[in-house]
Amino acid sequence: MGPIAKKVIDGLKKAKNQKIIDFKELKEAKAYAQELDKTVISEDDLSKYDPLHAVYIYAQNKVSVLVEQLSDLPALSKLTNTLEQADDIYLPSFPPKSPHTQSYFSCWGFFDLCVGIKKESFGTVILDLLKHLKSDPGLIKIIECMQNSRMGIFVHKGHLDRYIILEEMVTGKESKVIVPSGYQGKKDEIWYARVMPEPFPELNYGYSVVFTTPYILIDLNGNIGSSAKRGDWEAFFDRQLKATGGKDKTKAYEFFMRYGKNKHFWNEYIFEGFVNYQADMIMLAGFPDKPLSMPHSEASQKERGEI
C-alpha cells in the first residue's frame, strides 16, 4: 500500500471512530454520493454494447465516481491539481475541439498519471481502498486490469472474422481485438491505442478490446491517408530505448509507453501530431523526438511562419 492510500484509509478509520458525528454533513455526503452514482451507466444501456466492452465501461464509470468523491481529499491534492490543469490545457472531448478523446484522457488521468516514489495513481489508491473495504472482488479485478493497462504502438496484422489482430511493437505480443469505435483499418497500419484484456479467463471471451478511439499514425510525406512505416517507428524506439544498455528492452518500452519522458509526453504528442479525423478514428503524424515532423509543434509553426 502506498503512502497516499494509507492516508486516505487512515482518514476513513478516524472518521468512523469519531463519537460526535455531524449528521447533516453525513446526509449531504450520502446524497452527493447517490447523485454521483446516477452517472454510472445503467444495465439497459450496457446491454447495447459488446459484453467485454460493457464490463470496462461499467468499471470506468465506477472509477469516475470514486475519483470525484476522493479528489477533494488533501492526500490526493497533487493528483487532483495536475489532472485539473491537464483538463484545462487539453480540453478532452473529440476533434475538432480536441484530439484528446474522453476515453484516452480519463484512462491517462486515472491510471497513468502518478505521484511519489511508489507512483501512486487514482487507480492504485482506489484499489487499495476497495481491498480494505472488502468490496466486490469482480470489480476489483476489472479495475486492476485497467490500472495495469497502458497505451501501446501496434501493427495491424489483418482481420479474423469480426476481430482485428494487433501486434505490439517491441514486445511482439499479438492480440485479437474488437474495436468499439467501429474502425476496422487495414493491414500494416500503425495504431496508438489502449488494449484491455479479458479480465476473467474463465468466461472465455477469447478476445481483448481497444478501449480508446484508435489513433492511426500516418506518413505526411505521402498523401494524408498513407500509413506510417513500421521501420520508422522501430527506429524511434531504438533511439528512445538505447540508454537501457543491457537492461530488459521490453520493460523499458512498457515504462516509456506509460510515462514517457515526463507526465505530459504522450499528451503533447497527440496535440502536436494531430492531422485529421473521422468519426471512428483520429490521425496523427510525426515522432515525439522530431518536432518538425509533427504539424502542430512549435518548431513546425515557426517553420511555416505562424508564430
C-alpha positions as CSV (number, residue, x, y, z in Angstrom):
1,M,0.0,0.0,0.0
2,G,1.3,3.4,-1.0
3,P,1.6,6.4,1.5
4,I,-1.3,8.3,-0.2
5,A,-3.6,5.3,0.0
6,K,-2.6,4.8,3.7
7,K,-3.5,8.4,4.5
8,V,-6.9,8.0,2.8
9,I,-7.7,4.8,4.7
10,D,-6.4,6.2,8.0
11,G,-8.7,9.2,7.5
12,L,-11.7,6.9,6.9
13,K,-10.9,5.0,10.1
14,K,-10.7,8.1,12.2
15,A,-14.0,9.4,10.8
16,K,-15.6,6.0,11.6
17,N,-14.3,6.1,15.2
18,Q,-15.4,9.6,15.9
19,K,-18.1,9.7,18.6
20,I,-19.5,13.0,17.5
21,I,-20.9,12.9,14.0
22,D,-22.4,15.8,12.1
23,F,-25.5,14.0,10.8
24,K,-26.3,16.9,8.4
25,E,-22.9,16.6,6.8
26,L,-23.2,12.8,6.6
27,K,-26.6,13.1,5.0
28,E,-25.3,15.6,2.4
29,A,-22.4,13.4,1.7
30,K,-24.6,10.4,1.2
31,A,-27.0,12.4,-1.1
32,Y,-23.9,13.6,-3.0
33,A,-22.7,10.1,-3.5
34,Q,-26.1,8.9,-4.6
35,E,-26.3,11.7,-7.1
36,L,-22.8,10.8,-8.5
37,D,-23.8,7.2,-8.7
38,K,-26.6,8.1,-11.1
39,T,-23.9,8.9,-13.7
40,V,-22.9,5.2,-13.8
41,I,-24.3,3.7,-16.9
42,S,-27.5,1.7,-16.5
43,E,-27.8,-2.1,-17.2
44,D,-30.2,-1.3,-20.1
45,D,-27.6,1.0,-21.7
46,L,-24.8,-1.6,-21.1
47,S,-26.8,-4.3,-22.9
48,K,-26.3,-2.3,-26.1
49,Y,-22.6,-2.9,-26.0
50,D,-20.3,-5.8,-26.7
51,P,-20.2,-7.7,-23.3
52,L,-16.5,-7.3,-22.7
53,H,-16.6,-3.6,-23.6
54,A,-19.6,-3.2,-21.3
55,V,-17.6,-4.6,-18.4
56,Y,-15.0,-2.0,-18.8
57,I,-17.5,0.9,-19.4
58,Y,-19.2,0.0,-16.1
59,A,-15.9,-0.1,-14.2
60,Q,-14.7,3.1,-15.8
61,N,-17.9,4.8,-14.7
62,K,-17.5,3.5,-11.2
63,V,-13.9,4.7,-11.1
64,S,-15.0,8.2,-12.3
65,V,-17.5,8.4,-9.4
66,L,-14.8,7.3,-6.9
67,V,-12.3,9.9,-8.3
68,E,-15.0,12.6,-7.9
69,Q,-15.6,11.6,-4.3
70,L,-11.9,11.3,-3.4
71,S,-10.4,14.3,-5.3
72,D,-11.0,16.9,-2.6
73,L,-9.0,14.9,0.0
74,P,-5.7,16.7,0.9
75,A,-3.8,13.5,0.4
76,L,-4.7,13.4,-3.2
77,S,-4.2,17.1,-3.9
78,K,-1.1,16.6,-6.2
79,L,-3.0,14.2,-8.4
80,T,-6.2,16.3,-8.4
81,N,-4.3,19.6,-9.3
82,T,-2.3,18.0,-12.1
83,L,-5.4,16.4,-13.6
84,E,-7.4,19.6,-13.4
85,Q,-4.6,21.6,-15.0
86,A,-4.3,19.0,-17.8
87,D,-8.1,19.1,-18.3
88,D,-7.9,22.9,-18.8
89,I,-5.0,22.6,-21.2
90,Y,-6.1,19.7,-23.4
91,L,-10.0,20.1,-23.2
92,P,-10.7,16.4,-23.7
93,S,-13.7,15.7,-26.0
94,F,-13.2,14.9,-29.7
95,P,-11.9,16.6,-32.8
96,P,-12.3,19.3,-33.9
97,K,-12.4,20.7,-30.4
98,S,-9.6,18.5,-29.1
99,P,-7.7,15.4,-30.4
100,H,-7.7,14.1,-26.8
101,T,-10.8,11.8,-26.5
102,Q,-12.5,11.3,-23.2
103,S,-11.6,7.6,-23.3
104,Y,-7.9,8.4,-23.7
105,F,-7.8,11.2,-21.3
106,S,-9.7,9.5,-18.4
107,C,-7.5,6.4,-18.7
108,W,-4.4,8.6,-18.6
109,G,-5.7,10.7,-15.7
110,F,-6.9,7.8,-13.6
111,F,-4.3,5.1,-14.3
112,D,-1.2,6.6,-15.8
113,L,-0.9,10.0,-14.0
114,C,1.0,9.2,-10.8
115,V,3.0,10.9,-8.0
116,G,5.6,9.8,-5.4
117,I,8.3,7.1,-5.3
118,K,5.6,4.4,-5.4
119,K,4.0,6.0,-8.4
120,E,0.5,6.1,-6.9
121,S,-2.4,7.0,-9.2
122,F,-6.1,7.5,-8.6
123,G,-6.4,3.9,-9.7
124,T,-3.9,2.4,-7.2
125,V,-5.4,4.4,-4.3
126,I,-9.0,3.2,-5.3
127,L,-7.8,-0.4,-5.5
128,D,-6.2,-0.2,-2.0
129,L,-9.3,1.4,-0.7
130,L,-11.7,-1.2,-2.3
131,K,-9.5,-4.0,-1.0
132,H,-9.5,-2.5,2.5
133,L,-13.3,-2.2,2.4
134,K,-13.6,-5.8,1.1
135,S,-15.5,-4.6,-2.0
136,D,-16.7,-6.8,-4.8
137,P,-13.8,-8.9,-6.0
138,G,-15.0,-8.8,-9.6
139,L,-15.0,-5.0,-9.7
140,I,-11.5,-5.0,-8.1
141,K,-10.2,-7.4,-10.7
142,I,-11.5,-5.3,-13.6
143,I,-10.0,-2.1,-12.2
144,E,-6.7,-3.9,-11.7
145,C,-6.8,-4.8,-15.4
146,M,-7.4,-1.1,-16.2
147,Q,-4.7,0.1,-13.8
148,N,-2.2,-2.4,-15.4
149,S,-3.1,-1.3,-18.9
150,R,-1.3,1.3,-20.9
151,M,-1.2,2.8,-24.4
152,G,0.9,1.0,-27.0
153,I,2.1,1.2,-30.6
154,F,0.7,-1.7,-32.6
155,V,0.9,-3.0,-36.1
156,H,-2.4,-4.1,-37.8
157,K,-1.8,-7.7,-38.9
158,G,-5.2,-8.2,-40.6
159,H,-8.7,-9.4,-39.9
160,L,-10.1,-12.6,-38.5
161,D,-13.9,-12.7,-38.7
162,R,-15.1,-9.7,-36.6
163,Y,-11.8,-9.3,-35.0
164,I,-8.6,-7.4,-35.8
165,I,-5.1,-8.9,-35.0
166,L,-2.8,-6.3,-33.5
167,E,0.9,-6.9,-32.9
168,E,2.6,-4.7,-30.4
169,M,6.0,-3.3,-31.3
170,V,8.9,-4.2,-29.2
171,T,7.0,-6.8,-27.1
172,G,5.8,-8.7,-30.2
173,K,2.6,-9.7,-28.3
174,E,-0.4,-10.4,-30.6
175,S,-3.9,-9.6,-29.5
176,K,-7.2,-10.5,-31.1
177,V,-9.4,-7.4,-30.5
178,I,-12.7,-5.7,-31.1
179,V,-12.8,-2.0,-31.8
180,P,-16.0,-0.4,-30.4
181,S,-15.5,2.8,-32.4
182,G,-16.2,0.7,-35.5
183,Y,-12.9,1.4,-37.2
184,Q,-11.5,-1.7,-39.0
185,G,-8.4,-0.3,-40.6
186,K,-6.2,-2.2,-42.9
187,K,-3.1,-4.4,-42.7
188,D,0.2,-2.8,-41.8
189,E,-1.4,0.3,-40.4
190,I,0.3,1.6,-37.2
191,W,-2.0,2.2,-34.3
192,Y,-1.6,4.1,-31.0
193,A,-4.2,2.6,-28.6
194,R,-5.0,1.1,-25.2
195,V,-5.9,-2.6,-25.4
196,M,-7.8,-4.1,-22.4
197,P,-7.6,-7.9,-21.9
198,E,-10.4,-10.2,-20.8
199,P,-10.4,-9.9,-17.0
200,F,-12.0,-13.2,-16.3
201,P,-10.4,-16.0,-18.5
202,E,-13.0,-18.5,-17.1
203,L,-15.7,-16.6,-19.0
204,N,-13.8,-17.4,-22.2
205,Y,-14.4,-14.2,-24.1
206,G,-11.4,-15.1,-26.3
207,Y,-10.6,-11.5,-27.3
208,S,-9.5,-8.1,-26.0
209,V,-11.0,-4.6,-26.5
210,V,-9.4,-1.5,-27.9
211,F,-10.9,0.8,-25.2
212,T,-9.8,4.1,-26.7
213,T,-10.8,5.5,-30.1
214,P,-7.7,4.4,-32.1
215,Y,-5.1,6.9,-33.1
216,I,-3.8,6.0,-36.6
217,L,-0.2,7.0,-37.3
218,I,0.3,8.3,-40.8
219,D,3.1,9.4,-43.1
220,L,2.8,13.0,-44.1
221,N,5.5,12.5,-46.8
222,G,2.8,10.7,-48.8
223,N,-0.9,11.5,-49.1
224,I,-2.9,12.1,-45.9
225,G,-4.1,8.5,-45.8
226,S,-0.8,6.8,-46.2
227,S,0.3,4.7,-43.2
228,A,3.4,5.4,-41.1
229,K,6.1,2.8,-41.7
230,R,6.9,0.2,-39.2
231,G,10.6,0.6,-39.6
232,D,10.4,4.3,-38.8
233,W,8.7,3.6,-35.5
234,E,11.1,0.8,-34.7
235,A,13.9,3.3,-35.3
236,F,12.1,5.8,-32.9
237,F,12.1,3.1,-30.2
238,D,15.7,2.3,-30.8
239,R,16.6,6.0,-30.3
240,Q,14.5,6.2,-27.1
241,L,15.4,2.9,-25.5
242,K,19.1,2.8,-26.4
243,A,20.1,4.1,-23.0
244,T,18.8,0.9,-21.4
245,G,22.0,-0.9,-22.4
246,G,21.8,-4.4,-21.2
247,K,18.6,-3.9,-19.4
248,D,15.3,-5.5,-20.4
249,K,14.1,-3.7,-23.5
250,T,10.6,-4.9,-23.1
251,K,10.3,-3.4,-19.6
252,A,11.9,-0.2,-20.7
253,Y,9.4,0.1,-23.6
254,E,6.4,-0.6,-21.2
255,F,7.7,2.1,-18.8
256,F,8.2,4.5,-21.7
257,M,4.8,3.9,-23.1
258,R,3.1,4.6,-19.8
259,Y,5.2,7.5,-18.5
260,G,7.1,8.9,-21.5
261,K,9.9,11.3,-20.6
262,N,7.5,13.3,-18.5
263,K,3.9,13.2,-17.4
264,H,2.6,15.1,-20.5
265,F,4.9,13.4,-23.1
266,W,2.2,11.5,-24.9
267,N,-0.5,14.1,-24.3
268,E,1.8,16.6,-26.2
269,Y,2.4,14.1,-29.0
270,I,-1.4,13.8,-29.5
271,F,-1.8,17.5,-29.6
272,E,1.3,18.3,-31.8
273,G,0.8,15.3,-34.1
274,F,-2.9,15.8,-34.8
275,V,-3.7,15.8,-38.6
276,N,-7.2,14.8,-39.3
277,Y,-10.1,12.6,-38.0
278,Q,-13.2,10.7,-38.8
279,A,-16.0,9.5,-36.5
280,D,-14.2,6.2,-35.7
281,M,-10.5,7.2,-35.6
282,I,-8.0,10.1,-35.3
283,M,-4.9,10.6,-37.4
284,L,-1.5,11.6,-36.0
285,A,1.8,12.2,-37.8
286,G,5.4,12.5,-36.9
287,F,7.6,11.4,-34.0
288,P,7.8,12.9,-30.5
289,D,11.6,13.4,-30.7
290,K,11.5,15.2,-34.0
291,P,9.5,18.4,-33.5
292,L,9.5,19.4,-37.2
293,S,7.8,16.1,-38.1
294,M,4.7,17.0,-36.1
295,P,2.3,19.5,-37.8
296,H,1.3,21.4,-34.6
297,S,4.7,21.6,-32.8
298,E,6.1,25.0,-32.0
299,A,9.0,24.3,-34.4
300,S,6.6,23.4,-37.3
301,Q,4.5,26.5,-36.7
302,K,7.7,28.7,-36.7
303,E,8.8,27.0,-39.9
304,R,5.5,27.9,-41.5
305,G,5.7,31.5,-40.1
306,E,2.6,31.1,-38.0
307,I,4.3,32.2,-34.8
